[in-house]
Amino acid sequence: MSVFKSASVRATRWAALAAGAGVLVAMGAGTAAADDGQVGVAPFGAVTASGQVTLSGTYTCDPWQGPYAQIEVSVSQQQWDGTQVDAVTYDRVACTGSPQLWQETVTAPAASDAFTPGQVQADVAVWTAGNWNGRVESWQQVGVS
């Protein structure tokens, strides 16, 4: 595959991720809400050649709870041989009171554990500092290619 075709495929995938995030905002697919905010996961993502998974979605948190919140993205996938690949990443996001887009790339802990195209189980949570009880989560099967 040429470099140009590879870049075109990646650009197409990223455009699809961005479009999916827009659909997620409009439809509310895969969202969970509470008084403290909400979080959603787009119904599809991407797998890199090295086995990382990139997912996206939206979140909302109120700035009166603090200017920032934590986002946790946990991904698991059952492999063809019966083993399971699990990975998690954390990041800090801004609380503005309005829906914001998030995107995270999750890497399996061992090089031998790589995500593959297919379905993954995504668990995404958002909470503000000192407010673990205000944590909002969304679980969803996500197609990755």
Residue frames as a rotation matrix with the C-alpha (Angstrom) as fourth column:
MET 1
0.590 0.807 0.000 0.00
0.807 -0.590 0.000 0.00
0.000 0.000 -1.000 0.00
SER 2
-0.165 -0.659 0.734 1.41
0.581 -0.666 -0.467 3.37
0.797 0.349 0.493 -0.91
VAL 3
-0.817 -0.195 -0.543 1.95
0.561 -0.488 -0.668 6.10
-0.134 -0.850 0.509 1.65
PHE 4
-0.861 0.509 0.015 -0.72
-0.476 -0.816 0.328 8.20
0.179 0.275 0.944 -0.08
LYS 5
-0.121 0.849 -0.514 -3.34
-0.141 0.498 0.856 5.47
0.983 0.176 0.059 0.06
SER 6
-0.309 -0.069 -0.949 -2.51
0.834 0.461 -0.304 4.73
0.458 -0.885 -0.085 3.70
ALA 7
-0.960 -0.054 -0.275 -2.85
0.187 -0.853 -0.487 8.41
-0.208 -0.519 0.829 4.61
SER 8
-0.611 0.788 -0.075 -6.13
-0.561 -0.365 0.743 8.54
0.558 0.496 0.665 2.71
VAL 9
-0.059 0.568 -0.821 -7.50
0.371 0.776 0.510 5.55
0.927 -0.275 -0.256 4.64
ARG 10
-0.575 -0.201 -0.793 -6.46
0.818 -0.115 -0.563 7.15
0.023 -0.973 0.230 7.95
ALA 11
-0.973 0.226 -0.052 -8.02
-0.226 -0.974 -0.004 10.48
-0.052 0.008 0.999 6.95
THR 12
-0.328 0.897 -0.298 -11.24
-0.335 0.185 0.924 8.69
0.884 0.403 0.239 6.00
ARG 13
-0.130 0.243 -0.961 -11.33
0.747 0.661 0.066 6.87
0.651 -0.710 -0.268 9.35
TRP 14
-0.800 -0.210 -0.562 -10.73
0.557 -0.608 -0.566 10.11
-0.223 -0.766 0.603 11.29
ALA 15
-0.813 0.581 0.032 -13.44
-0.490 -0.714 0.501 11.87
0.314 0.392 0.865 9.28
ALA 16
-0.094 0.794 -0.600 -15.80
0.073 0.607 0.792 9.01
0.993 0.031 -0.115 10.12
LEU 17
-0.399 -0.100 -0.912 -14.89
0.886 0.214 -0.411 9.29
0.236 -0.972 0.003 13.82
ALA 18
-0.972 0.023 -0.234 -15.60
0.048 -0.955 -0.292 13.01
-0.231 -0.295 0.927 13.79
ALA 19
-0.538 0.830 -0.149 -18.88
-0.518 -0.186 0.835 12.50
0.665 0.527 0.530 11.93
GLY 20
-0.131 0.469 -0.873 -19.85
0.492 0.795 0.354 9.78
0.861 -0.384 -0.335 14.40
ALA 21
-0.747 -0.160 -0.645 -19.21
0.656 -0.336 -0.676 12.11
-0.109 -0.928 0.356 17.32
GLY 22
-0.880 0.472 -0.057 -21.60
-0.472 -0.856 0.208 14.59
0.049 0.210 0.976 15.69
VAL 23
-0.194 0.818 -0.541 -24.22
-0.206 0.506 0.838 11.86
0.959 0.274 0.070 15.32
LEU 24
-0.412 -0.027 -0.911 -23.65
0.769 0.526 -0.364 10.95
0.489 -0.850 -0.196 18.95
VAL 25
-0.959 0.066 -0.274 -24.40
0.103 -0.823 -0.559 14.50
-0.262 -0.564 0.783 20.06
ALA 26
-0.628 0.751 -0.207 -27.50
-0.706 -0.436 0.558 14.69
0.329 0.496 0.803 17.89
MET 27
0.047 0.694 -0.719 -28.90
-0.271 0.702 0.659 11.27
0.961 0.164 0.221 18.80
GLY 28
0.214 -0.030 0.976 -27.59
-0.973 -0.098 0.210 10.78
0.089 -0.995 -0.050 22.31
ALA 29
0.716 0.054 -0.696 -26.43
-0.201 0.971 -0.132 7.25
0.668 0.234 0.706 21.44
GLY 30
0.225 -0.665 -0.712 -24.53
0.658 0.643 -0.393 5.43
0.719 -0.380 0.582 24.17
THR 31
-0.382 -0.370 0.847 -24.86
-0.272 -0.831 -0.485 8.23
0.883 -0.416 0.217 26.70
ALA 32
0.004 0.363 -0.932 -25.31
0.906 0.394 0.157 8.11
0.424 -0.845 -0.327 30.45
ALA 33
-0.191 0.002 0.982 -26.48
-0.063 -0.998 -0.010 11.13
0.980 -0.064 0.191 32.43
ALA 34
-0.008 0.206 -0.979 -26.63
0.985 0.170 0.028 12.22
0.172 -0.964 -0.204 36.05
ASP 35
0.897 0.367 -0.247 -27.00
0.422 -0.879 0.223 15.52
-0.136 -0.304 -0.943 37.87
ASP 36
0.370 -0.854 -0.366 -23.22
0.042 -0.378 0.925 15.89
-0.928 -0.357 -0.104 37.71
GLY 37
-0.320 -0.488 -0.813 -22.88
-0.786 -0.343 0.515 15.47
-0.529 0.803 -0.274 33.92
GLN 38
0.801 0.509 0.315 -23.06
-0.237 0.753 -0.613 12.95
-0.550 0.416 0.724 31.13
VAL 39
-0.389 -0.909 -0.148 -20.77
-0.629 0.144 0.764 10.88
-0.673 0.390 -0.628 28.95
GLY 40
0.767 0.639 0.066 -21.27
-0.356 0.510 -0.783 9.07
-0.534 0.577 0.618 25.66
VAL 41
-0.370 -0.848 0.380 -19.36
-0.108 0.446 0.889 6.73
-0.923 0.288 -0.256 23.36
ALA 42
-0.034 0.282 -0.959 -19.55
-0.985 -0.174 -0.016 6.73
-0.171 0.943 0.284 19.56
PRO 43
0.720 0.474 0.507 -20.69
-0.441 0.876 -0.194 3.33
-0.537 -0.084 0.840 18.20
PHE 44
0.851 -0.499 0.165 -17.47
0.477 0.602 -0.640 2.78
0.220 0.624 0.750 16.23
GLY 45
0.648 -0.732 -0.210 -13.74
-0.362 -0.539 0.761 3.39
-0.670 -0.417 -0.614 16.55
ALA 46
0.698 -0.503 -0.510 -10.44
-0.526 0.122 -0.842 2.54
0.485 0.856 -0.179 14.90
VAL 47
0.795 -0.568 0.216 -7.64
0.249 0.629 0.737 0.02
-0.554 -0.532 0.641 15.42
THR 48
0.469 -0.722 -0.508 -4.10
-0.842 -0.539 -0.012 1.04
-0.265 0.434 -0.861 14.51
ALA 49
0.484 -0.387 -0.785 -1.62
-0.423 0.682 -0.597 -1.27
0.766 0.621 0.167 12.81
SER 50
-0.619 -0.785 0.016 0.13
-0.347 0.255 -0.903 -1.68
0.704 -0.565 -0.430 16.19
GLY 51
-0.376 0.539 -0.753 -3.08
0.611 0.756 0.235 -2.81
0.696 -0.372 -0.614 17.92
GLN 52
-0.935 0.136 -0.328 -4.14
0.173 -0.632 -0.755 0.37
-0.310 -0.763 0.567 19.71
VAL 53
-0.146 0.949 0.281 -7.83
0.972 0.085 0.219 1.37
0.184 0.305 -0.934 19.83
THR 54
-0.998 -0.057 0.011 -9.02
0.055 -0.991 -0.123 4.95
0.018 -0.123 0.992 19.32
LEU 55
-0.184 0.977 -0.103 -12.50
0.973 0.196 0.124 5.78
0.142 -0.077 -0.987 20.61
SER 56
-0.945 -0.054 0.322 -14.41
0.041 -0.998 -0.048 9.05
0.324 -0.032 0.946 20.84
GLY 57
-0.097 0.961 -0.260 -17.63
0.933 0.179 0.311 10.52
0.345 -0.212 -0.914 22.15
THR 58
-0.065 0.144 0.987 -19.00
-0.096 -0.986 0.138 13.43
0.993 -0.086 0.078 24.13
TYR 59
-0.318 0.042 -0.947 -19.07
0.920 0.253 -0.298 14.46
0.227 -0.966 -0.119 27.78
THR 60
0.168 0.339 0.926 -20.60
-0.027 -0.937 0.348 17.26
0.985 -0.083 -0.148 29.81
CYS 61
-0.079 -0.109 -0.991 -19.63
0.975 0.199 -0.100 18.41
0.208 -0.974 0.090 33.30
ASP 62
0.820 0.511 0.258 -20.55
0.432 -0.848 0.307 21.57
0.376 -0.141 -0.916 35.17
PRO 63
-0.050 -0.914 0.403 -17.80
0.234 -0.403 -0.885 24.12
0.971 0.050 0.234 35.81
TRP 64
0.373 0.220 0.901 -19.18
-0.742 -0.512 0.432 24.85
0.557 -0.830 -0.028 39.29
GLN 65
0.999 -0.046 -0.001 -17.85
0.039 0.842 0.538 21.40
-0.024 -0.538 0.843 40.26
GLY 66
0.187 -0.979 -0.080 -14.36
0.137 -0.054 0.989 22.45
-0.973 -0.195 0.124 39.21
PRO 67
0.237 -0.110 -0.965 -12.66
-0.805 -0.578 -0.132 23.56
-0.544 0.809 -0.225 36.02
TYR 68
-0.434 -0.475 -0.765 -11.50
-0.810 0.577 0.102 20.03
0.393 0.664 -0.636 35.16
ALA 69
0.633 0.553 0.541 -12.69
-0.695 0.714 0.083 16.44
-0.341 -0.429 0.837 35.37
GLN 70
-0.588 -0.736 0.336 -11.07
-0.512 0.660 0.549 13.04
-0.626 0.151 -0.765 34.92
ILE 71
0.530 0.661 -0.532 -12.09
-0.848 0.415 -0.330 10.81
0.003 0.625 0.780 32.01
GLU 72
-0.401 -0.563 0.722 -11.36
-0.506 0.794 0.338 7.09
-0.763 -0.230 -0.604 32.16
VAL 73
0.396 0.453 -0.799 -11.59
-0.912 0.294 -0.285 4.97
0.106 0.841 0.530 29.01
SER 74
-0.354 -0.410 0.841 -11.45
-0.536 0.826 0.177 1.22
-0.767 -0.388 -0.512 29.59
VAL 75
0.257 0.362 -0.896 -11.52
-0.953 0.250 -0.172 -1.21
0.162 0.898 0.409 26.67
SER 76
-0.328 -0.348 0.878 -11.70
-0.450 0.875 0.179 -5.01
-0.831 -0.337 -0.443 26.63
GLN 77
0.214 0.335 -0.918 -11.84
-0.969 0.194 -0.155 -7.49
0.126 0.922 0.366 23.77
GLN 78
0.468 0.007 0.884 -12.28
-0.255 0.959 0.127 -11.25
-0.846 -0.284 0.450 23.68
GLN 79
-0.304 -0.683 -0.663 -9.69
-0.891 -0.041 0.451 -12.78
-0.336 0.729 -0.597 21.33
TRP 80
0.306 0.433 -0.848 -10.19
-0.801 0.599 0.016 -15.72
0.515 0.674 0.530 18.98
ASP 81
-0.362 -0.549 -0.753 -8.07
-0.058 0.820 -0.570 -17.97
0.930 -0.162 -0.329 21.25
GLY 82
0.404 0.654 -0.640 -10.23
0.624 0.315 0.715 -17.26
0.669 -0.688 -0.281 24.33
THR 83
-0.475 -0.604 -0.640 -7.88
0.876 -0.393 -0.279 -14.76
-0.084 -0.693 0.716 25.95
GLN 84
0.703 0.705 0.091 -9.00
0.706 -0.708 0.021 -11.24
0.079 0.050 -0.996 26.75
VAL 85
-0.489 -0.800 0.349 -7.16
0.736 -0.593 -0.327 -7.99
0.468 0.097 0.879 26.11
ASP 86
0.662 0.644 -0.384 -7.86
0.748 -0.536 0.390 -5.21
0.045 -0.546 -0.837 28.64
ALA 87
-0.547 -0.813 0.197 -6.50
0.776 -0.581 -0.245 -1.68
0.314 0.019 0.949 28.70
VAL 88
0.605 0.703 -0.375 -7.35
0.791 -0.584 0.181 1.63
-0.092 -0.406 -0.909 30.32
THR 89
-0.531 -0.724 0.441 -6.26
0.699 -0.668 -0.254 5.24
0.478 0.173 0.861 29.96
TYR 90
0.312 0.556 -0.771 -7.00
0.860 -0.510 -0.021 8.39
-0.405 -0.656 -0.637 31.96
ASP 91
-0.507 -0.447 0.737 -6.98
0.692 -0.721 0.038 12.02
0.514 0.529 0.675 30.93
ARG 92
-0.473 0.341 -0.813 -8.00
0.509 -0.647 -0.567 15.43
-0.720 -0.682 0.133 32.26
VAL 93
-0.386 0.448 0.807 -10.78
0.816 -0.242 0.524 17.28
0.430 0.861 -0.273 30.45
ALA 94
-0.986 0.027 0.165 -12.23
-0.077 -0.950 -0.304 20.79
0.149 -0.312 0.938 30.80
CYS 95
-0.326 0.923 -0.203 -15.64
0.904 0.242 -0.353 21.32
-0.276 -0.299 -0.913 32.41
THR 96
-0.989 -0.030 0.148 -17.56
0.090 -0.902 0.421 23.99
0.121 0.430 0.895 30.50
GLY 97
-0.472 0.881 0.005 -21.19
-0.221 -0.113 -0.969 23.05
-0.853 -0.459 0.248 31.15
SER 98
0.451 0.592 -0.668 -21.79
-0.821 -0.017 -0.570 22.30
-0.349 0.806 0.479 27.46
PRO 99
0.882 -0.084 0.463 -21.16
0.174 0.973 -0.154 19.08
-0.437 0.217 0.873 25.49
GLN 100
0.228 -0.894 -0.385 -17.51
-0.886 -0.354 0.298 18.59
-0.403 0.274 -0.873 24.57
LEU 101
0.796 -0.055 -0.602 -15.85
-0.343 0.779 -0.525 16.00
0.498 0.624 0.602 22.32
TRP 102
0.304 -0.772 0.558 -13.34
-0.683 0.232 0.693 13.54
-0.664 -0.592 -0.457 23.71
GLN 103
0.801 -0.166 -0.575 -11.01
-0.350 0.650 -0.675 11.16
0.486 0.742 0.462 21.89
GLU 104
0.314 -0.704 0.636 -8.61
-0.805 0.158 0.572 8.71
-0.504 -0.692 -0.517 23.49
THR 105
0.307 -0.337 -0.890 -6.22
-0.573 0.681 -0.455 6.06
0.760 0.650 0.016 22.19
VAL 106
0.650 0.016 0.760 -5.91
-0.683 0.450 0.575 3.00
-0.333 -0.893 0.304 24.41
THR 107
-0.019 -0.773 -0.635 -2.81
-0.775 0.412 -0.479 0.78
0.632 0.483 -0.606 24.34
ALA 108
0.854 0.254 -0.453 -2.75
0.006 0.868 0.497 -2.81
0.519 -0.427 0.740 25.60
PRO 109
0.791 -0.522 0.320 -0.28
-0.521 -0.299 0.800 -3.27
-0.322 -0.799 -0.508 28.48
ALA 110
-0.010 -0.814 0.581 1.84
0.006 0.581 0.814 -5.90
-1.000 0.012 -0.001 26.70
ALA 111
-0.446 -0.241 -0.862 3.10
-0.799 -0.327 0.505 -5.87
-0.404 0.914 -0.047 23.12
SER 112
-0.998 0.068 -0.002 1.77
0.062 0.916 0.397 -9.43
0.029 0.396 -0.918 22.71
ASP 113
-0.248 0.959 -0.140 -1.73
0.780 0.111 -0.616 -8.19
-0.575 -0.262 -0.775 23.64
ALA 114
-0.977 -0.056 -0.206 -3.02
-0.078 -0.804 0.589 -6.21
-0.198 0.591 0.782 20.69
PHE 115
-0.028 0.998 -0.059 -6.56
-0.188 -0.063 -0.980 -5.19
-0.982 -0.017 0.190 19.83
THR 116
-0.877 -0.166 0.451 -7.87
0.365 0.382 0.849 -6.48
-0.313 0.909 -0.275 16.51
PRO 117
-0.735 0.667 -0.122 -10.69
-0.609 -0.570 0.552 -5.31
0.298 0.480 0.825 14.23
GLY 118
-0.508 0.656 -0.559 -14.11
0.547 0.747 0.379 -6.42
0.666 -0.113 -0.738 15.47
GLN 119
0.562 0.757 0.333 -16.04
0.087 -0.454 0.887 -5.57
0.823 -0.469 -0.321 18.62
VAL 120
-0.713 -0.669 -0.211 -14.70
0.311 -0.031 -0.950 -4.12
0.629 -0.743 0.230 21.89
GLN 121
0.437 0.761 -0.480 -16.47
0.826 -0.128 0.549 -3.39
0.356 -0.637 -0.684 25.15
ALA 122
-0.492 -0.570 0.658 -15.94
0.281 -0.819 -0.499 0.26
0.824 -0.061 0.563 26.09
ASP 123
0.436 0.518 -0.736 -16.51
0.892 -0.140 0.430 1.66
0.120 -0.844 -0.523 29.58
VAL 124
-0.429 -0.529 0.732 -16.10
0.447 -0.829 -0.337 5.43
0.785 0.183 0.592 29.77
ALA 125
0.398 0.513 -0.760 -16.45
0.915 -0.160 0.371 7.43
0.069 -0.843 -0.533 32.99
VAL 126
-0.250 -0.412 0.876 -16.17
0.242 -0.903 -0.356 11.11
0.938 0.123 0.325 33.91
TRP 127
0.605 0.418 -0.678 -15.91
0.771 -0.094 0.630 12.60
0.200 -0.904 -0.379 37.40
THR 128
0.495 -0.417 0.762 -14.62
-0.233 -0.909 -0.346 15.77
0.837 -0.006 -0.547 39.02
ALA 129
-0.543 -0.820 -0.180 -11.95
0.026 0.198 -0.980 15.88
0.839 -0.537 -0.086 41.72
GLY 130
-0.969 0.098 0.227 -13.29
-0.234 -0.067 -0.970 14.88
-0.080 -0.993 0.088 45.12
ASN 131
-0.112 0.993 -0.028 -16.64
-0.894 -0.113 -0.434 13.84
-0.434 -0.023 0.901 43.61
TRP 132
-0.952 -0.296 -0.072 -16.27
-0.301 0.879 0.370 10.09
-0.046 0.375 -0.926 42.99
ASN 133
-0.509 0.830 0.227 -19.96
0.424 0.472 -0.773 9.61
-0.749 -0.297 -0.592 43.89
GLY 134
0.307 0.609 -0.732 -20.87
-0.362 -0.636 -0.681 11.98
-0.880 0.474 0.026 41.04
ARG 135
-0.740 -0.673 0.029 -19.14
-0.293 0.360 0.886 9.68
-0.606 0.647 -0.463 38.54
VAL 136
0.482 0.850 -0.213 -21.12
-0.606 0.148 -0.782 9.07
-0.633 0.506 0.586 35.33
GLU 137
-0.591 -0.698 0.405 -20.42
-0.254 0.637 0.728 6.05
-0.766 0.327 -0.554 33.13
SER 138
0.475 0.670 -0.570 -21.40
-0.829 0.124 -0.545 4.62
-0.295 0.732 0.615 29.77
TRP 139
-0.401 -0.517 0.756 -20.88
-0.165 0.852 0.496 1.01
-0.901 0.074 -0.428 28.67
GLN 140
0.604 0.626 -0.493 -21.19
-0.601 -0.048 -0.798 0.07
-0.523 0.779 0.347 25.05
GLN 141
0.201 -0.485 0.851 -20.12
0.634 0.727 0.264 -2.47
-0.747 0.486 0.453 22.46
VAL 142
0.444 -0.171 -0.880 -18.13
-0.534 -0.839 -0.107 -0.57
-0.719 0.517 -0.464 19.85
GLY 143
0.836 -0.189 0.515 -17.16
0.504 0.637 -0.584 -1.75
-0.218 0.747 0.628 16.38
VAL 144
0.356 -0.792 -0.496 -13.52
-0.423 -0.610 0.670 -1.09
-0.833 -0.029 -0.553 15.54
SER 145
0.843 -0.104 0.527 -11.87
0.488 0.560 -0.670 -1.42
-0.225 0.822 0.523 12.16
